[in-house]
Amino acid sequence: VWASNPTLRDWLKERAVLSSLDRLKWENYSINKSP
C-alpha cells in the first residue's frame, strides 16, 4: 500500500541509488587501496 505513494516511492528509489553509489565508491576505494 505504501508503494502507491509517489513521494515515498521516489524517496526509496533515491536512497537505493545513493546506497549503490556509496557501495561502488567504497569498492573502488578498497580495490585502489589494496596492494
PECORDA-V380592 format. One record per residue. N is the residue number from 1. RES is the residue in one small letter. SS is DSSP state (2 for helix, 1 for strand, 0 for the rest). OMEGA is omega as a letter, one per 40 degrees, with the letter a starting at -180 (* if undefined). D_LAST is the distance of its C-alpha to the last C-alpha in whole Angstrom. Layout:
N_RES_SS_OMEGA_D_LAST / N_RES_SS_OMEGA_D_LAST
This chain:
1_v_0_a_49 / 2_w_2_a_46 / 3_a_2_i_44 / 4_s_2_i_48 / 5_n_0_a_47 / 6_p_2_a_45 / 7_t_2_a_44 / 8_l_2_a_42 / 9_r_2_i_41 / 10_d_2_a_40 / 11_w_2_i_38 / 12_l_2_i_36 / 13_k_2_i_35 / 14_e_2_i_34 / 15_r_2_a_32 / 16_a_2_i_30 / 17_v_2_a_29 / 18_l_2_a_28 / 19_s_2_i_26 / 20_s_2_i_24 / 21_l_2_i_23 / 22_d_2_a_22 / 23_r_2_i_20 / 24_l_2_i_19 / 25_k_2_a_18 / 26_w_2_i_16 / 27_e_2_i_14 / 28_n_2_i_13 / 29_y_2_a_12 / 30_s_2_a_10 / 31_i_2_a_8 / 32_n_2_a_8 / 33_k_2_a_6 / 34_s_0_a_4 / 35_p_0_*_0
